[in-house]
Amino acid sequence: MTHAPSFLGRRDQIALAILAILLVVIFPLLLDAFRLNLVGKYLTYAFVAVGLVLCWGYGGILSLGQGVFFALGGYGMAMYLKLEASSVENTKIQSTPGIPDFMDWNQLTELPWFWQPFHSFPLTLILIVAVPAAFAFLIGSAMFKRRVSGVYFAIITQALAAIATILIIGQQGYTGGVNGITDLRTLHGWDIRTDSAKQILYFVNAVLLMGVVVTAMYVRHSKLGRILVAMREREDRVRFSGYSVSSFQIFVFCLAAVFAAIGGAMFTLQVGFMSPSLVGIVPSIEMVIFTAVGGRLSILGAIYGTLLVNFAKTGLSESFPELWLLGLGGLFIAVVVFFPNGLAGLWHDYVQPSLDKILFRRSSSDASIAKSAAAPSPAE
């Protein structure tokens, strides 16, 4: 018999089961191929939101540049897929066969050195995790060891998102410029553009997201999670207790960066391209909004918040193309003003108490029945 991990309480197990049923059973049964692929795209943003719950909700570190790490993972996967699509046979009409088309258009005659490792799929997977983690480590070390935090850290990460966008657009010959890396066709010869491939990638996406959620829950229930909360509330007291506050901050920031990068890589596979429009200030702030709507202290709430905001964004843009931004802004303002703890706050305040009463009554009645059955019968 398989047992749930010890750090998962009964509520966590039930909540995880509900999410798994929703993602793996209900959505695939109810949605057509196009809508299911949209949900798959939304789930890639949920990786970022889960990381923000740990980083911002529990650690008190608000990052407005998570789009940078999302893009690092996405561009890493896109580079591998683009090299596979740019074989000599597929690019024989170019001036320089064997390199991506946008490089040929910009008169490059050989593949840049930093593209070379992405010929290998295993190495690509390693770099998708390692590069964002290393970049986050450099930023975190530079900021947290100098005790830069709060609004100053948020502004710096926002500036990094803007710089990354400008850099990617400006280096068109190496990155594809404003169009990004497009025309991604196959993964090891497997056509990822078909509906069946999109459906398989959706399930891979959902499984990876569940793995990230379990990892985040483990961190939350561990000693590290308790230290993060203590740092958020009383950072000086934690420091005076002998803990290296900056080391914990760097770790959780790197972990959130890795989560975002995994989401970015899955976005490239799910959607079929990666562009600088997903790197800058606006998408990074949108990712924070997903977390705030779901509840910045709830790992699962961040996922539901991501789904809700993106469903609303898609529905409003289809029905009211001129007003959808106002509607989305109104939704965010309403949640922040009336439900400051997001969807998770609504659940804990109204739904969870009712469920606890039902479960408590049932467990109490079961216990009383078992006690009566175990009691010895009176002597005749």
C-alpha positions, 0 to 999 in steps of 0.5 A, a space after each residue: 500500500 502506498 502512503 502519502 509523504 509524511 509532510 502532507 496533512 489530510 487537508 493537503 492530500 485532499 486538496 492535491 487529489 482535487 487538483 489532480 482530478 481537475 487537471 488530469 480528468 475533468 479538463 481533458 474530458 470537457 475541453 476540446 484540443 484548442 482549449 486544452 492547449 490553452 489550459 496547458 499554456 496557463 499551467 506553465 505560468 502556474 510554475 512561476 506563481 508557485 515559486 512566488 508563493 515561496 519567495 514572496 508569500 513566505 519569504 517576504 521577497 517580492 520579485 518583479 522580474 520572474 519573467 526573466 527566469 521564465 524566459 531563460 528556461 523557454 529560450 533554452 528549450 527553444 534553442 534546442 528545438 530550433 537547432 533540430 529544425 535547422 538541419 543542413 537538409 532543412 536549410 539548404 536554401 540559405 546562404 549558410 545552411 545548418 544555422 537558424 534562419 534568423 541568423 542567416 537573415 542577419 548575415 551570420 556565417 556560423 553558429 555562436 559558441 553559446 548555442 553549441 551546447 544546445 545540440 544535446 538534449 540532456 545538456 539542454 535540460 541541465 542548462 534549463 535548470 542550471 543557468 537560471 539558478 546561477 543567474 538568480 544566485 548572482 543576483 541574490 548574492 549581490 543584493 541580499 548580502 548587502 541587505 537590499 530587500 523590500 521595495 528596493 529589491 522589487 525595483 531592481 528586479 523590475 529593471 532587470 526584466 526591462 534590461 533583458 527585454 532590450 538585450 534580447 530585442 537588440 541582439 536579433 542575430 543571436 536571439 531572433 529579436 522582437 519575433 523571438 524563436 519561432 517555427 519549432 517543429 519537432 522534438 527528437 523527430 516527434 512532431 509537437 505541432 499536432 493535437 495529439 502531441 499537444 495533449 501529451 505535452 499537457 499531461 507532462 505539464 500537469 505531472 511536472 506541476 504536481 511535482 513542483 507543488 509537492 516540492 513547494 509543500 515540502 519546503 513550506 512544512 520543513 524547518 526552512 519554511 518556518 525560518 522563511 516565515 520568521 524572516 518575513 516577520 522579524 528578519 533582525 531577530 532571525 539574524 540575531 539568533 545566529 542564522 544566515 538570513 541572506 543564505 536562506 533568501 538566496 536559496 528560496 530566490 534560486 528555487 523560485 527561479 528554477 520553478 519559473 524556468 521549468 514553466 518557461 521550457 514547458 511553455 515553449 513546448 506547449 505553444 511552439 515559440 518563445 519571444 521577448 514579449 514574455 520577458 519584460 515588466 508587464 508579464 512579470 507583474 502579471 505573474 505577481 497578479 496571478 499569485 495575489 489573486 490566488 492567495 500569496 500564502 497558498 501554493 494551490 491557491 496560486 494555481 487556481 488564481 493563475 487559471 482564473 485570471 487567464 480564463 478571464 483574460 481569454 474570455 474578456 478579450 474574445 467577448 470585449 476586445 476593446 474593454 478586456 484590460 479594464 475588466 481584468 484590472 477591475 477583477 484584480 482590484 476587486 480581489 485585492 480590496 474585498 478579498 485580500 487573501 485571494 481565493 485561498 482566503 475565501 476557501 479558508 473562511 467559508 468553505 473549509 469550516 463547512 468541510 471540517 464540520 462534515 468530516 469531523 462529524 463523520 469521523 466522530 460517528 465512525 469512531 463511536 461506532 467502532 468503540 461500540 463494536 469493540 466494547 464487551 457485551 454485558 454478561 447475561 
